[in-house]
Amino acid sequence: MANAEKPKSYREMSQQLEEIMEWFESGDIDIDEAIKKYEEATKLLDEMEKYLKTAENKIKKISTAK
């Protein structure tokens, strides 16, 4: 039985993205690693966008429930 991965918090995703950006800004970049980091950053941005959209929908539901 595979363990389900705990969803990342927005803060965790943001920190990961910041680490990737700092790596790119370091100037010591390997092209193969850069491609992997770019793909990881793109995935993180997609996850963060989904997270924010879900949060927005929850807030709208709470606001309209009043």
C-alpha positions in Angstrom: 0.0 0.0 0.0 1.4 3.4 -1.0 1.5 6.2 1.4 -0.5 9.2 0.3 1.6 12.3 0.2 0.5 15.1 2.5 -0.6 18.2 0.4 1.8 21.0 0.7 0.8 24.3 2.3 0.9 27.5 0.3 3.8 28.6 2.5 5.8 25.4 1.7 5.2 25.8 -2.0 6.2 29.5 -1.9 9.5 28.6 0.0 10.3 25.9 -2.6 9.7 28.4 -5.4 11.9 31.0 -3.6 14.7 28.4 -3.3 14.5 27.7 -7.0 14.6 31.4 -7.9 17.7 31.9 -5.6 19.4 29.0 -7.4 18.8 30.6 -10.8 20.0 33.9 -9.5 23.2 32.3 -8.1 24.8 32.4 -11.6 26.3 29.0 -11.3 23.8 27.2 -13.5 24.0 23.8 -15.2 21.7 23.6 -18.2 20.4 20.2 -17.4 19.7 21.1 -13.8 18.2 24.4 -15.0 15.6 22.5 -17.1 14.7 20.4 -14.2 14.4 23.4 -11.9 12.3 25.2 -14.5 9.9 22.3 -14.8 9.7 22.1 -11.0 8.9 25.8 -10.7 6.2 25.6 -13.4 4.6 22.7 -11.5 4.8 24.7 -8.2 3.2 27.7 -9.9 0.3 25.5 -11.2 -0.2 24.0 -7.7 -0.1 27.5 -6.1 -2.7 28.8 -8.6 -5.0 25.9 -7.8 -4.5 26.4 -4.1 -5.4 30.1 -4.4 -8.4 29.3 -6.6 -9.7 26.9 -4.0 -9.2 29.4 -1.3 -11.0 32.0 -3.3 -14.0 29.7 -3.8 -14.1 28.9 -0.1 -14.1 32.6 0.8 -16.9 33.3 -1.7 -19.0 30.5 -0.2 -18.5 31.9 3.3 -19.3 35.4 2.1 -22.5 34.4 0.3 -23.7 32.2 3.3 -24.2 35.3 5.4 
